[in-house]
Amino acid sequence: MRNGAACAVRAREPCVVLLIDTANVVGSRPTGWWRDRATATRRLAERVRAATAASRLPEPVVMVLEGTARRGVEEGVADGVTVVHAPGDGDDTLASLAATADAPVVLVSADRGLRARVRGSGAEVVAPSWLLDRLGG
């Protein structure tokens, strides 16, 4: 994952990659997300983009989507947020991105196995509540 350009324009604070386990964050609260994963994922992406634009989240932000949730948000970069569609299991994609990042990584996830995997590559881990608190509303 290359983010040098985004990091170069941020002189006030050290650059980190905020890596979001989207399925884990969506599933962290009983909002009825299981009835329509794609819509729940789209709503989370909209909130993340708004928070990024309002400087409540550090850039760069990367959201990894898996399964039917991929239908909710197109892959690519928009409003400071990169959306990655995992070809299979999202955890494998997240672990790979954390291991190959050219900047420190902060992973947002409550998944114990994934947390252990990314910590092995030096990533910091925060709970979904950390992110949701910054999104507001």
Secondary structure, 3 states (H helix, E strand, C coil): CCCHHHHHCCCCCCCCEEEEEHHHHHCCCCCCHHHCHHHHHHHHHHHHHHHHHCCCCCCCEEEEECHHHHHHCCCEEECCEEEEECCCCHHHHHHHHHHHCCCCEEEECCCHHHHHHHHCCCCEEECHHHHHHHHCC
